[in-house]
């Protein structure tokens, strides 16, 4: 009868050790699980950014006016003889859909 009591006692001791050991226990597993979830979320965000950037590259390669549009938007350049009018709050809205 005593050998049967040893197994649950060892199991209980192992559970106590796992919950108390900060270096290799349950708290470490929970912390690592949370870090993994955060990393997976960051990976998904970066993969979406890669897709967006590849689409932008494709537009720059195919559309003859895409480079000019990018220069005008990013560097705020204008062609010689053009007059640029800036309105307050215009940077917050899409110029195509005011």
N, C-alpha and C positions, 0 to 999 in steps of 0.2 A: 504494500500500500504506500509506503514512503517513496519509492521511485516515481510513482505517479504524481506526487506532490512536488517533486523537484522540478519537473518540466514547467508547470505554471509559475513557480517561484523564479526560475531562470528567465522566463519570458517577462515577468513583471520587473525583474532587475534590469533587463535589457531596455525595456520601455523607460524606466526611470533614468538610466544612463543616457539614452538617446535624447530625452527631453532636457536633461541637465547639461549635457556637453555642448558648449557654445561653438566649438570649432568644427564639429562633425555631426551635429545633431539635427533635430527637427527644425530649430530656428534657422540654421544654415540652409537647409533645404527650402524653407519658405522664402528666405531672402534671395536665394539663387533662382527660385521659380519666378519671383517678382521681377528680378533683373532680366530673366529670359523673356518674359512677356513684354517688358519695356524695350528690349533689344529687337524683338520681332516687330513691334509697332514702328520702331525707328527704321528698320529694314524695309517695311512696307511703304513708309513715307518716302524713303530714298529711291525705291524702285519706281514709284509713281513719278518722282522728279526726273528719273532717267528717261521714262517714257515721254514726258513732256519735253525734255531737252532734245531727244531724238526726233520728235515731231518738228520742233523748231529748226533743227539742222536740215531736215528734209525740205521744209518750206524755203529755207535759205538757198538750198541747192536747186530747187525747181522753179521758184517764183523770181522772175527777174527784178521785181520791185521790192522784194522782201529785204534785201540788204539795205536799200535806201530807206525803207520804212524803219528798219532797226536802228540805223544811224540817226534818223530824225527823232525817234522816240528816246533812245538811250542817251545820245549826246546832245540832244536838243539843237541840232543844226538846221539850217535852212539854206536853200539855194540862193545864189546871188540874185538880187533884185526882189526877193520875197520879203514880205512884211509879216512878222510873227506877232500875233495878238494873244496875250495871256490874260485869261479871266480868273478872278478869285475863285478858288475851289474847283477849277477845271482839272487839276491833277487827280482829284478824288473820283471823278466820273469817267466813264468810257466816252471818248470823243465821238464815237459813232452813235451812241444812244444817250443823249443828254438827259 
